[in-house]
Amino acid sequence: MACKQKSPEELSVNPHTIKAHNHQVGMTDTKLKIDKAKKADIAVIIYVVRKLKESAEWQSADLSTQS
């Protein structure tokens, strides 16, 4: 299923959103795939670290072991 694209009038006026949108529009398909893969890698790392910090073993460990 294709994604609906917003018309130019519906796009955000937030400068950071505009910058990110222009960055993605200017990418080739290969660079876009690489960028998405990098973001997915970062998301996995954040997920694993968060799960580690929520574990009982991590929370019961002393500060020297955690660092």
mmCIF file of the N, C-alpha and C atoms, coordinates in Angstrom:
data_MODEL
# 
_entry.id   MODEL 
# 
loop_
_atom_site.group_PDB 
_atom_site.id 
_atom_site.type_symbol 
_atom_site.label_atom_id 
_atom_site.label_alt_id 
_atom_site.label_comp_id 
_atom_site.label_asym_id 
_atom_site.label_entity_id 
_atom_site.label_seq_id 
_atom_site.pdbx_PDB_ins_code 
_atom_site.Cartn_x 
_atom_site.Cartn_y 
_atom_site.Cartn_z 
_atom_site.occupancy 
_atom_site.B_iso_or_equiv 
_atom_site.pdbx_formal_charge 
_atom_site.auth_seq_id 
_atom_site.auth_comp_id 
_atom_site.auth_asym_id 
_atom_site.auth_atom_id 
_atom_site.pdbx_PDB_model_num 
ATOM 1   N N  . MET A 1 1  ? 0.839  -1.171 0.000  1.00 0.00 ? 1  MET A N  1 
ATOM 2   C CA . MET A 1 1  ? 0.000  0.000  0.000  1.00 0.00 ? 1  MET A CA 1 
ATOM 3   C C  . MET A 1 1  ? 0.888  1.239  0.000  1.00 0.00 ? 1  MET A C  1 
ATOM 4   N N  . ALA A 1 2  ? 0.624  2.149  -0.885 1.00 0.00 ? 2  ALA A N  1 
ATOM 5   C CA . ALA A 1 2  ? 1.425  3.367  -1.001 1.00 0.00 ? 2  ALA A CA 1 
ATOM 6   C C  . ALA A 1 2  ? 1.040  4.359  0.090  1.00 0.00 ? 2  ALA A C  1 
ATOM 7   N N  . CYS A 1 3  ? 2.036  5.099  0.553  1.00 0.00 ? 3  CYS A N  1 
ATOM 8   C CA . CYS A 1 3  ? 1.794  6.114  1.573  1.00 0.00 ? 3  CYS A CA 1 
ATOM 9   C C  . CYS A 1 3  ? 1.210  7.367  0.922  1.00 0.00 ? 3  CYS A C  1 
ATOM 10  N N  . LYS A 1 4  ? 0.316  8.000  1.657  1.00 0.00 ? 4  LYS A N  1 
ATOM 11  C CA . LYS A 1 4  ? -0.253 9.261  1.172  1.00 0.00 ? 4  LYS A CA 1 
ATOM 12  C C  . LYS A 1 4  ? 0.767  10.358 1.408  1.00 0.00 ? 4  LYS A C  1 
ATOM 13  N N  . GLN A 1 5  ? 1.021  11.135 0.392  1.00 0.00 ? 5  GLN A N  1 
ATOM 14  C CA . GLN A 1 5  ? 1.928  12.262 0.548  1.00 0.00 ? 5  GLN A CA 1 
ATOM 15  C C  . GLN A 1 5  ? 1.119  13.519 0.776  1.00 0.00 ? 5  GLN A C  1 
ATOM 16  N N  . LYS A 1 6  ? 1.578  14.326 1.700  1.00 0.00 ? 6  LYS A N  1 
ATOM 17  C CA . LYS A 1 6  ? 0.894  15.570 1.999  1.00 0.00 ? 6  LYS A CA 1 
ATOM 18  C C  . LYS A 1 6  ? 1.164  16.590 0.894  1.00 0.00 ? 6  LYS A C  1 
ATOM 19  N N  . SER A 1 7  ? 0.203  17.460 0.708  1.00 0.00 ? 7  SER A N  1 
ATOM 20  C CA . SER A 1 7  ? 0.423  18.553 -0.243 1.00 0.00 ? 7  SER A CA 1 
ATOM 21  C C  . SER A 1 7  ? 1.362  19.562 0.407  1.00 0.00 ? 7  SER A C  1 
ATOM 22  N N  . PRO A 1 8  ? 2.018  20.408 -0.369 1.00 0.00 ? 8  PRO A N  1 
ATOM 23  C CA . PRO A 1 8  ? 2.960  21.379 0.214  1.00 0.00 ? 8  PRO A CA 1 
ATOM 24  C C  . PRO A 1 8  ? 2.318  22.281 1.272  1.00 0.00 ? 8  PRO A C  1 
ATOM 25  N N  . GLU A 1 9  ? 1.016  22.550 1.169  1.00 0.00 ? 9  GLU A N  1 
ATOM 26  C CA . GLU A 1 9  ? 0.344  23.390 2.157  1.00 0.00 ? 9  GLU A CA 1 
ATOM 27  C C  . GLU A 1 9  ? 0.189  22.672 3.503  1.00 0.00 ? 9  GLU A C  1 
ATOM 28  N N  . GLU A 1 10 ? 0.146  21.341 3.477  1.00 0.00 ? 10 GLU A N  1 
ATOM 29  C CA . GLU A 1 10 ? -0.057 20.557 4.699  1.00 0.00 ? 10 GLU A CA 1 
ATOM 30  C C  . GLU A 1 10 ? 1.241  20.252 5.438  1.00 0.00 ? 10 GLU A C  1 
ATOM 31  N N  . LEU A 1 11 ? 2.385  20.506 4.819  1.00 0.00 ? 11 LEU A N  1 
ATOM 32  C CA . LEU A 1 11 ? 3.657  20.186 5.442  1.00 0.00 ? 11 LEU A CA 1 
ATOM 33  C C  . LEU A 1 11 ? 3.917  21.072 6.654  1.00 0.00 ? 11 LEU A C  1 
ATOM 34  N N  . SER A 1 12 ? 4.685  20.563 7.583  1.00 0.00 ? 12 SER A N  1 
ATOM 35  C CA . SER A 1 12 ? 5.015  21.283 8.807  1.00 0.00 ? 12 SER A CA 1 
ATOM 36  C C  . SER A 1 12 ? 5.851  22.526 8.508  1.00 0.00 ? 12 SER A C  1 
ATOM 37  N N  . VAL A 1 13 ? 5.728  23.520 9.364  1.00 0.00 ? 13 VAL A N  1 
ATOM 38  C CA . VAL A 1 13 ? 6.527  24.733 9.226  1.00 0.00 ? 13 VAL A CA 1 
ATOM 39  C C  . VAL A 1 13 ? 7.673  24.753 10.234 1.00 0.00 ? 13 VAL A C  1 
ATOM 40  N N  . ASN A 1 14 ? 7.817  23.682 11.015 1.00 0.00 ? 14 ASN A N  1 
ATOM 41  C CA . ASN A 1 14 ? 8.917  23.560 11.968 1.00 0.00 ? 14 ASN A CA 1 
ATOM 42  C C  . ASN A 1 14 ? 10.231 23.511 11.186 1.00 0.00 ? 14 ASN A C  1 
ATOM 43  N N  . PRO A 1 15 ? 11.197 24.386 11.519 1.00 0.00 ? 15 PRO A N  1 
ATOM 44  C CA . PRO A 1 15 ? 12.446 24.430 10.728 1.00 0.00 ? 15 PRO A CA 1 
ATOM 45  C C  . PRO A 1 15 ? 13.225 23.119 10.758 1.00 0.00 ? 15 PRO A C  1 
ATOM 46  N N  . HIS A 1 16 ? 13.177 22.387 11.868 1.00 0.00 ? 16 HIS A N  1 
ATOM 47  C CA . HIS A 1 16 ? 13.898 21.117 11.953 1.00 0.00 ? 16 HIS A CA 1 
ATOM 48  C C  . HIS A 1 16 ? 13.233 20.059 11.067 1.00 0.00 ? 16 HIS A C  1 
ATOM 49  N N  . THR A 1 17 ? 11.908 20.080 11.021 1.00 0.00 ? 17 THR A N  1 
ATOM 50  C CA . THR A 1 17 ? 11.178 19.151 10.164 1.00 0.00 ? 17 THR A CA 1 
ATOM 51  C C  . THR A 1 17 ? 11.430 19.461 8.699  1.00 0.00 ? 17 THR A C  1 
ATOM 52  N N  . ILE A 1 18 ? 11.458 20.735 8.360  1.00 0.00 ? 18 ILE A N  1 
ATOM 53  C CA . ILE A 1 18 ? 11.733 21.143 6.976  1.00 0.00 ? 18 ILE A CA 1 
ATOM 54  C C  . ILE A 1 18 ? 13.127 20.693 6.558  1.00 0.00 ? 18 ILE A C  1 
ATOM 55  N N  . LYS A 1 19 ? 14.115 20.878 7.451  1.00 0.00 ? 19 LYS A N  1 
ATOM 56  C CA . LYS A 1 19 ? 15.488 20.474 7.152  1.00 0.00 ? 19 LYS A CA 1 
ATOM 57  C C  . LYS A 1 19 ? 15.577 18.959 6.940  1.00 0.00 ? 19 LYS A C  1 
ATOM 58  N N  . ALA A 1 20 ? 14.926 18.184 7.811  1.00 0.00 ? 20 ALA A N  1 
ATOM 59  C CA . ALA A 1 20 ? 14.948 16.725 7.676  1.00 0.00 ? 20 ALA A CA 1 
ATOM 60  C C  . ALA A 1 20 ? 14.243 16.283 6.401  1.00 0.00 ? 20 ALA A C  1 
ATOM 61  N N  . HIS A 1 21 ? 13.127 16.914 6.088  1.00 0.00 ? 21 HIS A N  1 
ATOM 62  C CA . HIS A 1 21 ? 12.384 16.569 4.871  1.00 0.00 ? 21 HIS A CA 1 
ATOM 63  C C  . HIS A 1 21 ? 13.225 16.859 3.624  1.00 0.00 ? 21 HIS A C  1 
ATOM 64  N N  . ASN A 1 22 ? 13.848 18.024 3.587  1.00 0.00 ? 22 ASN A N  1 
ATOM 65  C CA . ASN A 1 22 ? 14.685 18.376 2.437  1.00 0.00 ? 22 ASN A CA 1 
ATOM 66  C C  . ASN A 1 22 ? 15.884 17.441 2.321  1.00 0.00 ? 22 ASN A C  1 
ATOM 67  N N  . HIS A 1 23 ? 16.413 17.008 3.458  1.00 0.00 ? 23 HIS A N  1 
ATOM 68  C CA . HIS A 1 23 ? 17.537 16.076 3.459  1.00 0.00 ? 23 HIS A CA 1 
ATOM 69  C C  . HIS A 1 23 ? 17.121 14.747 2.829  1.00 0.00 ? 23 HIS A C  1 
ATOM 70  N N  . GLN A 1 24 ? 15.942 14.248 3.199  1.00 0.00 ? 24 GLN A N  1 
ATOM 71  C CA . GLN A 1 24 ? 15.480 12.966 2.669  1.00 0.00 ? 24 GLN A CA 1 
ATOM 72  C C  . GLN A 1 24 ? 15.085 13.054 1.203  1.00 0.00 ? 24 GLN A C  1 
ATOM 73  N N  . VAL A 1 25 ? 14.500 14.168 0.806  1.00 0.00 ? 25 VAL A N  1 
ATOM 74  C CA . VAL A 1 25 ? 14.075 14.330 -0.586 1.00 0.00 ? 25 VAL A CA 1 
ATOM 75  C C  . VAL A 1 25 ? 15.286 14.321 -1.519 1.00 0.00 ? 25 VAL A C  1 
ATOM 76  N N  . GLY A 1 26 ? 16.402 14.855 -1.051 1.00 0.00 ? 26 GLY A N  1 
ATOM 77  C CA . GLY A 1 26 ? 17.589 14.929 -1.884 1.00 0.00 ? 26 GLY A CA 1 
ATOM 78  C C  . GLY A 1 26 ? 18.398 13.649 -1.944 1.00 0.00 ? 26 GLY A C  1 
ATOM 79  N N  . MET A 1 27 ? 18.014 12.622 -1.218 1.00 0.00 ? 27 MET A N  1 
ATOM 80  C CA . MET A 1 27 ? 18.776 11.369 -1.186 1.00 0.00 ? 27 MET A CA 1 
ATOM 81  C C  . MET A 1 27 ? 18.415 10.462 -2.354 1.00 0.00 ? 27 MET A C  1 
ATOM 82  N N  . THR A 1 28 ? 19.409 9.713  -2.787 1.00 0.00 ? 28 THR A N  1 
ATOM 83  C CA . THR A 1 28 ? 19.144 8.658  -3.763 1.00 0.00 ? 28 THR A CA 1 
ATOM 84  C C  . THR A 1 28 ? 18.552 7.470  -3.017 1.00 0.00 ? 28 THR A C  1 
ATOM 85  N N  . ASP A 1 29 ? 18.028 6.501  -3.745 1.00 0.00 ? 29 ASP A N  1 
ATOM 86  C CA . ASP A 1 29 ? 17.432 5.329  -3.107 1.00 0.00 ? 29 ASP A CA 1 
ATOM 87  C C  . ASP A 1 29 ? 18.451 4.566  -2.264 1.00 0.00 ? 29 ASP A C  1 
ATOM 88  N N  . THR A 1 30 ? 19.671 4.462  -2.758 1.00 0.00 ? 30 THR A N  1 
ATOM 89  C CA . THR A 1 30 ? 20.713 3.747  -2.024 1.00 0.00 ? 30 THR A CA 1 
ATOM 90  C C  . THR A 1 30 ? 21.051 4.460  -0.724 1.00 0.00 ? 30 THR A C  1 
ATOM 91  N N  . LYS A 1 31 ? 21.220 5.767  -0.785 1.00 0.00 ? 31 LYS A N  1 
ATOM 92  C CA . LYS A 1 31 ? 21.542 6.528  0.423  1.00 0.00 ? 31 LYS A CA 1 
ATOM 93  C C  . LYS A 1 31 ? 20.387 6.500  1.419  1.00 0.00 ? 31 LYS A C  1 
ATOM 94  N N  . LEU A 1 32 ? 19.156 6.508  0.913  1.00 0.00 ? 32 LEU A N  1 
ATOM 95  C CA . LEU A 1 32 ? 17.988 6.429  1.784  1.00 0.00 ? 32 LEU A CA 1 
ATOM 96  C C  . LEU A 1 32 ? 17.957 5.095  2.526  1.00 0.00 ? 32 LEU A C  1 
ATOM 97  N N  . LYS A 1 33 ? 18.277 3.997  1.823  1.00 0.00 ? 33 LYS A N  1 
ATOM 98  C CA . LYS A 1 33 ? 18.322 2.680  2.464  1.00 0.00 ? 33 LYS A CA 1 
ATOM 99  C C  . LYS A 1 33 ? 19.414 2.635  3.532  1.00 0.00 ? 33 LYS A C  1 
ATOM 100 N N  . ILE A 1 34 ? 20.566 3.225  3.239  1.00 0.00 ? 34 ILE A N  1 
ATOM 101 C CA . ILE A 1 34 ? 21.664 3.261  4.203  1.00 0.00 ? 34 ILE A CA 1 
ATOM 102 C C  . ILE A 1 34 ? 21.251 4.067  5.429  1.00 0.00 ? 34 ILE A C  1 
ATOM 103 N N  . ASP A 1 35 ? 20.613 5.211  5.221  1.00 0.00 ? 35 ASP A N  1 
ATOM 104 C CA . ASP A 1 35 ? 20.175 6.065  6.320  1.00 0.00 ? 35 ASP A CA 1 
ATOM 105 C C  . ASP A 1 35 ? 19.156 5.335  7.206  1.00 0.00 ? 35 ASP A C  1 
ATOM 106 N N  . LYS A 1 36 ? 18.212 4.642  6.581  1.00 0.00 ? 36 LYS A N  1 
ATOM 107 C CA . LYS A 1 36 ? 17.212 3.884  7.350  1.00 0.00 ? 36 LYS A CA 1 
ATOM 108 C C  . LYS A 1 36 ? 17.864 2.745  8.126  1.00 0.00 ? 36 LYS A C  1 
ATOM 109 N N  . ALA A 1 37 ? 18.863 2.097  7.534  1.00 0.00 ? 37 ALA A N  1 
ATOM 110 C CA . ALA A 1 37 ? 19.566 1.015  8.223  1.00 0.00 ? 37 ALA A CA 1 
ATOM 111 C C  . ALA A 1 37 ? 20.329 1.540  9.429  1.00 0.00 ? 37 ALA A C  1 
ATOM 112 N N  . LYS A 1 38 ? 20.960 2.710  9.292  1.00 0.00 ? 38 LYS A N  1 
ATOM 113 C CA . LYS A 1 38 ? 21.673 3.318  10.415 1.00 0.00 ? 38 LYS A CA 1 
ATOM 114 C C  . LYS A 1 38 ? 20.712 3.654  11.545 1.00 0.00 ? 38 LYS A C  1 
ATOM 115 N N  . LYS A 1 39 ? 19.557 4.213  11.193 1.00 0.00 ? 39 LYS A N  1 
ATOM 116 C CA . LYS A 1 39 ? 18.561 4.549  12.213 1.00 0.00 ? 39 LYS A CA 1 
ATOM 117 C C  . LYS A 1 39 ? 18.035 3.294  12.894 1.00 0.00 ? 39 LYS A C  1 
ATOM 118 N N  . ALA A 1 40 ? 17.864 2.207  12.146 1.00 0.00 ? 40 ALA A N  1 
ATOM 119 C CA . ALA A 1 40 ? 17.409 0.951  12.731 1.00 0.00 ? 40 ALA A CA 1 
ATOM 120 C C  . ALA A 1 40 ? 18.459 0.386  13.682 1.00 0.00 ? 40 ALA A C  1 
ATOM 121 N N  . ASP A 1 41 ? 19.737 0.482  13.314 1.00 0.00 ? 41 ASP A N  1 
ATOM 122 C CA . ASP A 1 41 ? 20.814 0.026  14.190 1.00 0.00 ? 41 ASP A CA 1 
ATOM 123 C C  . ASP A 1 41 ? 20.821 0.799  15.504 1.00 0.00 ? 41 ASP A C  1 
ATOM 124 N N  . ILE A 1 42 ? 20.673 2.112  15.415 1.00 0.00 ? 42 ILE A N  1 
ATOM 125 C CA . ILE A 1 42 ? 20.651 2.941  16.617 1.00 0.00 ? 42 ILE A CA 1 
ATOM 126 C C  . ILE A 1 42 ? 19.450 2.576  17.488 1.00 0.00 ? 42 ILE A C  1 
ATOM 127 N N  . ALA A 1 43 ? 18.302 2.332  16.868 1.00 0.00 ? 43 ALA A N  1 
ATOM 128 C CA . ALA A 1 43 ? 17.099 1.973  17.617 1.00 0.00 ? 43 ALA A CA 1 
ATOM 129 C C  . ALA A 1 43 ? 17.293 0.654  18.365 1.00 0.00 ? 43 ALA A C  1 
ATOM 130 N N  . VAL A 1 44 ? 17.947 -0.309 17.750 1.00 0.00 ? 44 VAL A N  1 
ATOM 131 C CA . VAL A 1 44 ? 18.194 -1.598 18.401 1.00 0.00 ? 44 VAL A CA 1 
ATOM 132 C C  . VAL A 1 44 ? 19.128 -1.422 19.592 1.00 0.00 ? 44 VAL A C  1 
ATOM 133 N N  . ILE A 1 45 ? 20.163 -0.624 19.430 1.00 0.00 ? 45 ILE A N  1 
ATOM 134 C CA . ILE A 1 45 ? 21.110 -0.391 20.525 1.00 0.00 ? 45 ILE A CA 1 
ATOM 135 C C  . ILE A 1 45 ? 20.401 0.276  21.698 1.00 0.00 ? 45 ILE A C  1 
ATOM 136 N N  . ILE A 1 46 ? 19.582 1.289  21.414 1.00 0.00 ? 46 ILE A N  1 
ATOM 137 C CA . ILE A 1 46 ? 18.847 1.973  22.479 1.00 0.00 ? 46 ILE A CA 1 
ATOM 138 C C  . ILE A 1 46 ? 17.901 1.003  23.184 1.00 0.00 ? 46 ILE A C  1 
ATOM 139 N N  . TYR A 1 47 ? 17.229 0.148  22.419 1.00 0.00 ? 47 TYR A N  1 
ATOM 140 C CA . TYR A 1 47 ? 16.304 -0.830 22.989 1.00 0.00 ? 47 TYR A CA 1 
ATOM 141 C C  . TYR A 1 47 ? 17.028 -1.787 23.932 1.00 0.00 ? 47 TYR A C  1 
ATOM 142 N N  . VAL A 1 48 ? 18.175 -2.298 23.502 1.00 0.00 ? 48 VAL A N  1 
ATOM 143 C CA . VAL A 1 48 ? 18.920 -3.265 24.312 1.00 0.00 ? 48 VAL A CA 1 
ATOM 144 C C  . VAL A 1 48 ? 19.447 -2.616 25.590 1.00 0.00 ? 48 VAL A C  1 
ATOM 145 N N  . VAL A 1 49 ? 19.963 -1.396 25.479 1.00 0.00 ? 49 VAL A N  1 
ATOM 146 C CA . VAL A 1 49 ? 20.482 -0.697 26.664 1.00 0.00 ? 49 VAL A CA 1 
ATOM 147 C C  . VAL A 1 49 ? 19.343 -0.420 27.643 1.00 0.00 ? 49 VAL A C  1 
ATOM 148 N N  . ARG A 1 50 ? 18.202 -0.003 27.135 1.00 0.00 ? 50 ARG A N  1 
ATOM 149 C CA . ARG A 1 50 ? 17.049 0.261  28.002 1.00 0.00 ? 50 ARG A CA 1 
ATOM 150 C C  . ARG A 1 50 ? 16.605 -1.013 28.722 1.00 0.00 ? 50 ARG A C  1 
ATOM 151 N N  . LYS A 1 51 ? 16.549 -2.130 27.989 1.00 0.00 ? 51 LYS A N  1 
ATOM 152 C CA . LYS A 1 51 ? 16.156 -3.399 28.614 1.00 0.00 ? 51 LYS A CA 1 
ATOM 153 C C  . LYS A 1 51 ? 17.171 -3.816 29.675 1.00 0.00 ? 51 LYS A C  1 
ATOM 154 N N  . LEU A 1 52 ? 18.453 -3.582 29.401 1.00 0.00 ? 52 LEU A N  1 
ATOM 155 C CA . LEU A 1 52 ? 19.496 -3.918 30.364 1.00 0.00 ? 52 LEU A CA 1 
ATOM 156 C C  . LEU A 1 52 ? 19.317 -3.100 31.637 1.00 0.00 ? 52 LEU A C  1 
ATOM 157 N N  . LYS A 1 53 ? 19.083 -1.801 31.485 1.00 0.00 ? 53 LYS A N  1 
ATOM 158 C CA . LYS A 1 53 ? 18.949 -0.934 32.653 1.00 0.00 ? 53 LYS A CA 1 
ATOM 159 C C  . LYS A 1 53 ? 17.690 -1.234 33.455 1.00 0.00 ? 53 LYS A C  1 
ATOM 160 N N  . GLU A 1 54 ? 16.675 -1.818 32.830 1.00 0.00 ? 54 GLU A N  1 
ATOM 161 C CA . GLU A 1 54 ? 15.455 -2.174 33.536 1.00 0.00 ? 54 GLU A CA 1 
ATOM 162 C C  . GLU A 1 54 ? 15.563 -3.521 34.239 1.00 0.00 ? 54 GLU A C  1 
ATOM 163 N N  . SER A 1 55 ? 16.591 -4.307 33.922 1.00 0.00 ? 55 SER A N  1 
ATOM 164 C CA . SER A 1 55 ? 16.707 -5.642 34.503 1.00 0.00 ? 55 SER A CA 1 
ATOM 165 C C  . SER A 1 55 ? 17.049 -5.561 35.993 1.00 0.00 ? 55 SER A C  1 
ATOM 166 N N  . ALA A 1 56 ? 16.601 -6.553 36.727 1.00 0.00 ? 56 ALA A N  1 
ATOM 167 C CA . ALA A 1 56 ? 16.845 -6.593 38.167 1.00 0.00 ? 56 ALA A CA 1 
ATOM 168 C C  . ALA A 1 56 ? 18.332 -6.750 38.460 1.00 0.00 ? 56 ALA A C  1 
ATOM 169 N N  . GLU A 1 57 ? 19.035 -7.499 37.628 1.00 0.00 ? 57 GLU A N  1 
ATOM 170 C CA . GLU A 1 57 ? 20.470 -7.706 37.829 1.00 0.00 ? 57 GLU A CA 1 
ATOM 171 C C  . GLU A 1 57 ? 21.230 -6.379 37.730 1.00 0.00 ? 57 GLU A C  1 
ATOM 172 N N  . TRP A 1 58 ? 20.867 -5.549 36.764 1.00 0.00 ? 58 TRP A N  1 
ATOM 173 C CA . TRP A 1 58 ? 21.532 -4.251 36.596 1.00 0.00 ? 58 TRP A CA 1 
ATOM 174 C C  . TRP A 1 58 ? 21.223 -3.318 37.770 1.00 0.00 ? 58 TRP A C  1 
ATOM 175 N N  . GLN A 1 59 ? 19.968 -3.295 38.179 1.00 0.00 ? 59 GLN A N  1 
ATOM 176 C CA . GLN A 1 59 ? 19.560 -2.398 39.243 1.00 0.00 ? 59 GLN A CA 1 
ATOM 177 C C  . GLN A 1 59 ? 20.143 -2.800 40.602 1.00 0.00 ? 59 GLN A C  1 
ATOM 178 N N  . SER A 1 60 ? 20.393 -4.091 40.790 1.00 0.00 ? 60 SER A N  1 
ATOM 179 C CA . SER A 1 60 ? 20.960 -4.533 42.066 1.00 0.00 ? 60 SER A CA 1 
ATOM 180 C C  . SER A 1 60 ? 22.489 -4.425 42.085 1.00 0.00 ? 60 SER A C  1 
ATOM 181 N N  . ALA A 1 61 ? 23.094 -4.199 40.932 1.00 0.00 ? 61 ALA A N  1 
ATOM 182 C CA . ALA A 1 61 ? 24.559 -4.100 40.854 1.00 0.00 ? 61 ALA A CA 1 
ATOM 183 C C  . ALA A 1 61 ? 25.009 -2.746 41.428 1.00 0.00 ? 61 ALA A C  1 
ATOM 184 N N  . ASP A 1 62 ? 26.232 -2.710 41.955 1.00 0.00 ? 62 ASP A N  1 
ATOM 185 C CA . ASP A 1 62 ? 26.759 -1.444 42.470 1.00 0.00 ? 62 ASP A CA 1 
ATOM 186 C C  . ASP A 1 62 ? 27.227 -0.554 41.323 1.00 0.00 ? 62 ASP A C  1 
ATOM 187 N N  . LEU A 1 63 ? 27.502 0.694  41.612 1.00 0.00 ? 63 LEU A N  1 
ATOM 188 C CA . LEU A 1 63 ? 27.846 1.670  40.563 1.00 0.00 ? 63 LEU A CA 1 
ATOM 189 C C  . LEU A 1 63 ? 29.121 1.312  39.811 1.00 0.00 ? 63 LEU A C  1 
ATOM 190 N N  . SER A 1 64 ? 30.100 0.720  40.487 1.00 0.00 ? 64 SER A N  1 
ATOM 191 C CA . SER A 1 64 ? 31.343 0.378  39.793 1.00 0.00 ? 64 SER A CA 1 
ATOM 192 C C  . SER A 1 64 ? 31.111 -0.731 38.763 1.00 0.00 ? 64 SER A C  1 
ATOM 193 N N  . THR A 1 65 ? 30.203 -1.626 39.034 1.00 0.00 ? 65 THR A N  1 
ATOM 194 C CA . THR A 1 65 ? 29.891 -2.690 38.075 1.00 0.00 ? 65 THR A CA 1 
ATOM 195 C C  . THR A 1 65 ? 29.095 -2.142 36.899 1.00 0.00 ? 65 THR A C  1 
ATOM 196 N N  . GLN A 1 66 ? 28.216 -1.183 37.150 1.00 0.00 ? 66 GLN A N  1 
ATOM 197 C CA . GLN A 1 66 ? 27.387 -0.622 36.093 1.00 0.00 ? 66 GLN A CA 1 
ATOM 198 C C  . GLN A 1 66 ? 28.199 0.211  35.106 1.00 0.00 ? 66 GLN A C  1 
ATOM 199 N N  . SER A 1 67 ? 29.280 0.810  35.537 1.00 0.00 ? 67 SER A N  1 
ATOM 200 C CA . SER A 1 67 ? 30.027 1.680  34.631 1.00 0.00 ? 67 SER A CA 1 
ATOM 201 C C  . SER A 1 67 ? 31.166 0.971  33.967 1.00 0.00 ? 67 SER A C  1 
# 
